[in-house]
């Protein structure tokens, strides 16, 4: 029976209760700026560079664009990079991070042009150097703003010396890298269709294109058969078909069958019909000749009309023409040999007011790109307005057209359509499509029309639709031998890139390899030129009157190149636009009247793709071989920076400029929706920092499976803040329990099994942390540390050892616990410092009072291998399983009000022989936080509490026998039998 509690002195003051100034409430938004200022004053980044004997590690920063405040994608990206750099540094590397910015390009030009429009100024009337200076000033202002926003997130790096693509040295090197393409023979000028923005009046790279739903016209157009050519193949076919040498009847029949026939094509770009030069069919598709037998009213088809379409698409095609298959008869098969023999007429042939523009034969050609997945099985081919079309044009010598001007309008002298616009200046549809459709109707060239919504390319800047347009551009040939002698990984840019992807680069996640490989495997030549002003010009000259294929078309003179580079180094790329620049650069060796200076600027992806040269190669804090250890960007950069850097370096270095690529996916809102200002679901980093602090944002990143699309929102951030509070409480308990004087690692006392088990767990977590950081698995690192801190420590080890820490005197058990907790402190703070940058600094400074102390000057301490004890871990796995059963039984007693505290219990625990052996050498009552406990190998009675997942354990609840100790609250028989009133023997010893 439990005796009544007696009145005794208050022993609270004699307990070793936790004492710390470390607050429960973090107050991060107000306190973080102070730590930032302190790190800047201590020159943390520079002091880390002074550590000697470390292997270098370089994460090369993909430059954000300097034209606006940070969004949540920026925050995710930069925090991930910071975790990489900090973790590598704390694992013993010299981890360098040089932040950079992309400063050239169209978005900045647009901002300046917008300012001009508001003031009524004409951009083209402004001297180009003045315009470029305004662009430079605009970018510089945003660099300063973004730098402070990034620093506020706790990002470490060489912020005083970032790289900017508009720095003079950078512009010089970009030009120098371009000149390598000029000199190694991969640069050429070609006229081919490229993705073109009529609104922005420039070519765009694939990386500058995004796809949105767009409603397009759909038209089914008739190309009338005008003749059948009697080829040897056709003659042989007719002989076989007739079964006789006299195939004339068969030929006559064929002619009669196709006399009133038309091939039907389908297209979503009516404006390209004036540029048609062929129709393509699929050699593996089966085609039929169909005749209309009956028609409803308001139908463009007439009885007796004959149409060639793919059999699998016939019903779909005729349905669009308002015909049923009952109103159509299939006359015959049309094999490829017959298709090859047909000649067609352009729908506008012989039309009024056409001035003979379209009075030519349209060939019917085989094309492997033709499918029967949609349309009619025939593809209208305009070589100036599509890559497949262009390739067919090259193969069969089709003429290129130049009908569409840079603003998306038809050339003025094009009959009927001159001056018509595909797109208006605001990006809305112009009058070109309607005009073409109306003309087709008037020429009886239309079978059907409609509308469809489909994914369509848009400019990621103006958000306006794009077109394919044939225009002279400068290209880097990716399948031409480079001829620079760097053939270790291949002779062409494509070969080098594909070899690099497979042999030289590791990918996180591995799917990144597949994505970039397939893109580079299938990509066309690289369009290097842009028709804008703010960027690095293509520093080359062409001979007047020469053709692109002529040997002397491009001037390749090292002396001229050197003069250009010297000028750029001193004056920047503006030197290209200065008065007398041509004469200055050509010097006395070349007659300026013989050459034209190229004023196109380089694709900004060439700028950023060249950063490995002027950052990694040229800077003292770069790398010896000009290769980065890792590039880390969003998945869109497989077609952007990863891609352009690969192509650029393979053209100049012969290999990839990186050893590893880490890719993160996109951030969505809490419902999985893409963030949009119009939807009001955006999360702005600045607002998160103001409400919670940067460490909460950093913790959200660490908890995110960043390789897949992930979510953020108010409720998610609340959950993140709750995880932070739990972890903070663990650190607060540690700080409150540890004495001011640190226990050195070498002064290890004799450790009980429980402490040795904690050390074993430290070795496991340390291994998981190092492995996770090495694999950039920050979610795995945080989960391992968080679970260890909250489950193994707070809910188990600390919970058990609170009694010894609070109530023991200077006992070996208490000293052992404190020594282990010091080890925990050292590792938890350093493990988490790359993630919770501010909080772990706060925790560190609570115990390290030196003026120049900082957690970010420390390494993760090495964990001795002899702390690992697998046998002990297996034993304590058994012990913890039995303990869970005991805890479950006590919870039942607590819920039914039998007890209020576990110290009121003295349960009887029925276990197996193996379990009894594991429990024999430990004070199991302390482990279960009970006043007493009985362990027996007797079979457990029916009423015993059991857990289904723990075999062999049954717990019978019993109350503790004795009196409650007024100091430790255990209920023991000896309470009151010692010198100090109302305490147990242990507490009596502690009181002295």
C-alpha angles and dihedrals in degrees: 000000000000113000123226117270113255127218109261140162120285106261097181093107090058094060123097094234118175114274123188141139089218102118124229090221109064100204088199099167091059100036103042096073089059092057091047090054091047093052090050091050091048092048090227096176093049093046090054089056089058093064107107134216097032126135110242121247120188128190106191111217117232102223118247116217115264100228113092150008120297121273127202092269090059090051094049092048097048094043091051089051091049091052089052093050096044095045093048090049093050090049090061105273130123092241112194128193123184111183116216144187136215104225108170131073150069103307091062091044089053092054091053092044089050089054090050092050091052089054093043093246124147110231092207090057092057116092107256094234090053090049091049091050090055089051090050092051091048093052092045091055093052092046089060092047095047092045091060091044091052093046090052088063089061095255113164122212148105094302094162092060109033121160120250123190088221095057111115094243091048091051089049092052093045088054090046092052089049090051089057088062088047092052100039093056100246095109116091140155114237138171109226138129114281133175103276133190111212089189094054093031095224143098117261133209121231088254089062093054128090128182125235135166110274132178111232135182114251120204135180107210130195120227105192118225108239102175151352119230115216101228124174089250092053092047090052090049093051091048090053091046094050096039090221138087089241101078095161094106090052091049091049091049091049090051092050092048093054097037093099098026134120134191111232121218129185126212140167093207108066090172090071094062093088087058095050115132103163147004121231130208132193113250091212096048121096114231134193138197109233129192125206111231101176137007137196123232119284094027123137091212118083132203109273095029113134124209135187114218138148110274093230091055099038098098092045091049096048091045088059087052089054093251130127123217087250087066093053132067125201107226104183151330115275108207124194092261089062094043090052089057098052124101120199137200125232109249090242094050113133092003127148118271092008094114089214092296093139101029095120137104117265112214123219107226136183115249128180090206091068115101136174094229093105141354121027104308090259122095124208107227125213107170092199094057111045140033096233088046091049092051090051088049092053092047096050101029097247116173120253118232128216098198099129122068128210093268092054096257127126116254110269095242095054106115116250094351104053111138094009113137129226089198132012119233089262092058096254121129115281130207100272098093094048092048092051092047093048090050091050091051091050091049092048087241098128126088098174143344138198147142132262137183114223143149108283134178117260133176110262088217108044093022087222122136118264135220135206107246132178109233136146108267138162116252140186109225107226097187098047118098106260095216097207098117094245094117101139092112099027143311098252131052092246093050092048092048095049092046091049091051093054103034110024108034133065116209132216105219101019090224087073088070092054093048097050093040093055092045095052092040091059104029124115125229116305115263103220102175132084128185097228139097111232108079145052111309124231094259100214141107130220127207113249113247094014122121123233090251093054116108093233096043092107122047109232107184121146091204092056090047091051093052090052093050094048090052093048092050090055102033107015126236091310085084088077090064099044121115110272094016094135093052092044095053098039090050121182095318097074135040108240090212089065096058141059120214115229112231101181113116126229122263105264087234087067087055094053092037088059095053091099087069101051096032109031097029104034107035124086088229092049126092132284094237098033091245124123124224091223144003114201122189143129123292091256087070092074083083092031131039099355088050100044093042090053094049094043095049093043088056094050108020099028094236145046116297092223138059097203137023122203118191129196125195131226130294116235132183123264091276093051094256124140110257116253134168089222090057092046092227100117121126112212115206092219091058093049090051092049093051103036110006131251093278091066090053089047090049090051088055091049092051092049125100088223097182089071129049107281139189141237133180143128096290093045090051090050089055090048091051090051091053088050092052092051091051092045091053090054091053091045091055090050093050093047094050101046119088120237092251112073120233107229119234093236092057096072114167125210103291128215118228093261092058091045089052089053090052089050089053089050090059091050094048093043089055092047091048095050093044092047094049091047089053093043089242098146093161089057092047094050094044091052093048095041094050090046092050098044103032107027096033114024097032097036123012099031091041090055097042097047088088093055093040094049102034110025121093119222091315127158088243093057093044090050091052092049092048091052092045089055088056090048091051094052093050101039092052095048095040090054100036094091089055107032095035098168100037096050089050088054091049092047095050091053088072102024109062100172111126092238098041119128135160087224091067091058134087126222101267118246111253113222113247092222090067087074112095114169094180092053090047091053090049093050091048086063092045093051091049091054090045091054089056092050091048090050091053092049091050090057089052090048093050093051089048094245089128136009098200133031088235088072089066135085102177127189111233119203112202142162122264092259091050091047090053091052091051097044099086100043134070093250093182088064091049090052093040093234129133092239139355136192121211118198136172090211115120111271117249122244093257093056118120114248139181114218092221094053112069123209099012126116126168126205113195119232130169120243116259119227141034129314113256108233092216107042098016094228115142108232137159094236097057109126095022096098141076094268115063120252099000138113126245094264093052091043089058091047091052090055 
